[in-house]
C-alpha cells in the first residue's frame, strides 16, 4: 500500500503542474481511453492464447499465472508510468498494484527470483483446430520445430533442395546420404525346404520318392475299379490353411510323355482361404508302420494373395519345369534341374509367379506378377505350355503369356471386354491348347473360343442353359479334343461332344445324396485313368464317386471320411489323387486295379 500511495501522490502533483495547459488537459482523457483500449485488447488476446494452449483453469490459477507472466515487465511498466503519468488509467494503476502485491507474496514463499517461461507461439490465423491424432509436419515428439541445416539459412550460399522424405531443408550433398539410408536392403534368398526335398537322396532320377506306390502308375492295359487311401493313417495339413480351393501336382500337366514312362510325383501345391499357399511332399517323410496316425506338415506355407487363392499350378513345359532366365543348374545324383516355378491367382485380381526353390523367411522368391489383367477378382486360372487363361468376376477372360524365359507375364488379349462373352461372373476357364479356350459362368452357359487370330477371338461353340443353375466347371478330355466335361450347381455332371453340341452325350448322376432346395458348394469333377473314368465328390457327401466316361455307369463309390471340397488328379501317367476335406486336411488316394 505504501508504493500505491506514493504513486498516487506523484500523479496528483503532475496533474496540478499541468493545469495551466487546457489543450493538454482536454486531450488527456481521449489518450487515456485509447491507450486503455489498446492494452485491454492486447491483454484479452494473451488470455485467449493461454486458454487455447493450457485449457480451462480455475480463476485463482489464472490470476496467479497472469501475475507471473508480467514479472519481467514490471520495471518497464513503472518507468513508463513515471514518464507518462497523465495517460495512465485507473485500470493500469490497479494492474501495477496487483504486480507489486504478487511480488511481495512470492517473496514470502522464497520464489521471488524464479523467472516465468515464455509463452508458446500463437498458431497462425486460419489454421483451425488440429484433428485428433494429427501431427504437425514441422513438430517433433517434443513439440519443437526440427533443426534447420541449410547453409542458405545460416548465411551461406550453398545450393539447397527439398527432400520430401525428410522434415527439413538439406543441402544437395545431404540428399544422397538420406536416400542411401532410406534405400531398402536387398533381400537375401536361401535354398528352400522344397528345393532340399527335391535333392533328397531318397528320390530317384524322376523325382519320385522311393516310398511312392508303383500301383499309382498307368500301364499294362489294366482297368481301374476304384480308389483307396495311399496311406490310411497319413494326412497333409498346413497351419493356417483351413479351406482349400485348388490343388496341383508337380511333374504331370502338359508333359504328354508316352505311356509307361516314369512320372514325377514329388510335390503337391494347395491354395485357398486367407490367400495361403502350401507345398507338400507326396511321399511320406518317414516310413509308416503300424496304426499310428501321422500328419505331415507342409514344406512351405506362405501368404500369396490378399484375397482367397483361386488357383495354383506348377509352371511347366514339355514335362520340364520352366527355366528362369539366369537360373542355376542343379546337380543331384546325376540329375539336372531348374528353379521350380509356381503360378497362383487370387480374389485380389493378381496373377503371381513364384520360384519356390528359393525363400526368405518362409516366403518364396516372387519372380513376376500381373496386376492389370482384370478389374475384379480372378475366379479361375489355367496354364498350357506358357499360355495363361484367367476368368474373372468382371465377366472377361484374359489371355497372357510367360515371357523372358519365365521372368515375366505379358497380357496378350482380353475376351469379353468389348462385347459380351458371359452375362455374369465367369467361374472357370481351361485351355485345350494354345489356341482354344473354354469358359463357363453364372449365366449357366459355356463358351468355346478360338484365339488363333493375331488379335481378338471368335466363339466357335456356344452352349446355353447347360445346367439348371450356375455352371462352375469345364474340363477338356486329356486325349479327345472334342469332349468337354461340365458341372454346375445341380445334381448332374455332363459330357459334351462339341461336334454334336445340341445335347449332352453322357450324364453322370448319384454323387449328390440329397435333394436340396438350393445347391451352394462348388465340387469340380476330374478325368481319371487317362480319361477312361470321371471322378467327383458331391455336396453333403463323404464319398468319392467314379463313373465310366463313355457310358456314365457308376464304377465305385468309396467313403473317404468327410465331405471333400477339392480334387486334383496327377495328369501325367499317374492316377494319384489328392482330396482336400473340409477343414483343410488332404488325403492321398491310389487306384484299385481290376
Secondary structure as UniProt FT lines:
FT   HELIX           2..17
FT   HELIX           18..20
FT   HELIX           22..54
FT   HELIX           59..69
FT   TURN            70..73
FT   HELIX           74..83
FT   HELIX           85..87
FT   HELIX           90..109
FT   TURN            112..113
FT   TURN            125..126
FT   TURN            132..133
FT   TURN            137..138
FT   TURN            141..142
FT   TURN            151..155
FT   STRAND          160..162
FT   TURN            164..165
FT   STRAND          169..171
FT   HELIX           172..182
FT   STRAND          190..191
FT   HELIX           193..198
FT   TURN            201..202
FT   TURN            205..206
FT   TURN            210..211
FT   HELIX           214..216
FT   TURN            220..221
FT   STRAND          224..229
FT   TURN            232..233
FT   STRAND          234..236
FT   TURN            239..240
FT   STRAND          244..249
FT   TURN            253..254
FT   TURN            259..260
FT   STRAND          267..272
FT   HELIX           273..275
FT   STRAND          276..281
FT   TURN            290..291
FT   STRAND          294..296
FT   STRAND          300..303
FT   STRAND          309..314
FT   STRAND          316..317
FT   TURN            318..319
FT   STRAND          320..321
FT   TURN            325..326
FT   STRAND          330..332
FT   TURN            333..334
FT   STRAND          335..337
FT   STRAND          341..346
FT   TURN            347..348
FT   STRAND          351..360
FT   TURN            361..362
FT   STRAND          363..370
FT   STRAND          378..384
FT   TURN            385..386
FT   STRAND          387..392
FT   TURN            393..394
FT   STRAND          397..403
FT   TURN            404..407
FT   STRAND          408..415
FT   STRAND          426..431
FT   STRAND          436..441
FT   TURN            442..443
FT   STRAND          446..450
FT   STRAND          458..463
FT   STRAND          471..476
FT   TURN            481..482
FT   STRAND          483..488
FT   STRAND          492..497
FT   HELIX           498..500
FT   TURN            501..502
FT   STRAND          506..509
FT   STRAND          526..528
FT   HELIX           529..531
FT   STRAND          533..536
FT   TURN            539..540
FT   STRAND          543..548
FT   TURN            549..551
FT   STRAND          554..559
FT   STRAND          564..569
FT   STRAND          577..581
FT   TURN            582..583
FT   STRAND          586..593
//
